[in-house]
Amino acid sequence: MNTVDSTTTLDNLLNNAATHENLPVPTLVEKALLRNEAILSSTGALRATTGKYTGRSPEDKFIVDEASSRGKIDWGKINKPFNEEKFDKLYKKVLHYLGQQEELFVFKGFAGADHAYRLPIQVVNEFAWHNLFARQMFIRPTAEELKGLDAEFTVVSAPGFQADPEVDGTNSETFIIISFEKRIVLIGGTEYAGEIKKSIFSVMNYILPEKGILSMHCSANVGQEGDVALFFGLSGTGKTTLSADPHRSLIGDDEHGWANTGVFNIEGGCYAKTINLSQEKEPQIWDAIRFGSVLENVVLDDVTREGNYDDGSLTENTRAAYPIQAIPNIIQPSVAGHPNTIIFLTADAFGVLPPISKLTKEQAMYHFLSGYTSKLAGTERGITSPQATFSTCFGAPFLPLEATVYAEMLGEKIDHHEVEVYLVNTGWSGGAYGTGKRMNLSYTRSMVQAALQGELKSVETVTDPIFGLNIPIHCPGVPDQVLQPKKTWNNPEEYVLKAKELAAQFNDNFSKFNNVPAEIKDAGPLV
């Protein structure tokens, strides 16, 4: 047992005999099993459940209000300030709590595959399975790199510690607090591993733009000819699924930086949604779920331990975490050139946006700033059915800076590198959620393939009279009728009403951008 007291410091914990640093995968799996943190699935993957918290808890996320970062943060509903003195006291409490545990687990590694821009990090975990998660999600150091690794940012995760809101200044027993000055992320009261991953992404979204690098919530892959594609979209819109293409090499599935030299993956692993996962539709993800991978809240058969990926009884937000090397077709290191194509993914619950639209630069900027999709069940606490939402830059929950910082950088890069941009709807067709059906994945794959191969550049388009989007009238592998959403609805009048309803929401949301040029504002819905 650790023998530290109320004066415990981080160094005390890291140097204690009961703290294990960079344990190999088999040892972490053994520890998790011995400590009854998880069980093994039939494929050898470690399955853990996370109790009450099965998704991110945005209401419990804060940024410490400190002099060195105060003027840079986009304070508001997402980036809520936390008192610096209360943070210091809570941090000491958490360290004291961790000091009383039988064992602790530390992962040291990197965020950022490009050596010129990578951030040395360390993750201190109460749970062995959380440490395995961190090991698989971040970039693992070589033995030589580990010797000289001096972490510049630390995540301290104590799921078993619950805050007292009246005393500690939190909203609940749960907290995710970032101190940019002390370079600490403090997590407590939640077992959901995704908080560890996304907290470091938030950190990179603060650090990279200061170096002139665009940080992006997107997946990325590269073709045989070196052509790079980016896929933007919120959780559940298909970033992981669509970027895992057997004909293209995966750069990364969720978080990237775009520097003057090209794009690079921020992570060393993938965190795929597994609800309704099938070997037929998503073979690469299916095959990646093996020994060393982590299944989160996936229901297993009591006897066979086989995963029932259609069972959302614990949450719709079931997940699999695995190292990127579990995907057979990847590029290593996870670095590539400048993008040729950008695809914005949205899961439209209204069922009115076209399956694919070719965007002008102005439309691209409009839809990037809008970041429309539907929040899918389970991704956040309290979301039980899809809800229309606008998340600036397709990643507002993770952006500490003003949205225009990221948007202006993207606009400049689209212009400079003459990037083709498309809006792809992976949501509903033939009606709204509850009436229509989710877009056929094979159709979406065909549309994406056509866009990446340049087959849509010269195809005739029609302009949507409500959204002003340019819709291709033909696409290989997709019935023409599917391309125009109005034609898939049984009642065209209902379609028009629902489309105008969504268009109004676009306009209402965009009204908050006061300093955006007129040509970008005018690139939105025509109604």
Secondary structure, 3 states (H helix, E strand, C coil): CCCCCCCCCHHHHHCCCCEEECCCHHHHHHHHHHCCCCEECCCCCEEECCCCCCCECHHHEEEECCCCCCCCCCECCCEEEECHHHHHHHHHHHHHHHHCCCCEEEEEEEECCCCCCCEEEEEEECCHHHHHHHHHHCECCCHHHHHCCCCCEEEEEECCCCCCHHHHCCCCCCEEEEECCCCEEEEECCCCCHHHHHHHHHHHHHHHHHCCCEEEEEEEEECCCCCEEEEECCCCCCHHHHHCCCCCEEEECCEEEEECCEEEECCCEEEEECCCCCCCCCHHHHHHCCCCCEEECCEECCCCCCEECCCCCCCCCCEEEEEHHHCCCECCCCEECCEEEEEEEECCCCCCCCCEEEECHHHHHHHHHHCEEEECCCCECCCCCCEEEECHHHCHHHCCCCHHHHHHHHHHHHHHHCCEEEEEECCEECCCCCCCEECCHHHHHHHHHHHHCCCCCCCCEEECCCCCCEEECCECCECHHHHCHHHHCCCHHHHHHHHHHHHHHHHHHHCCCCCCCHHHHCCCCCC
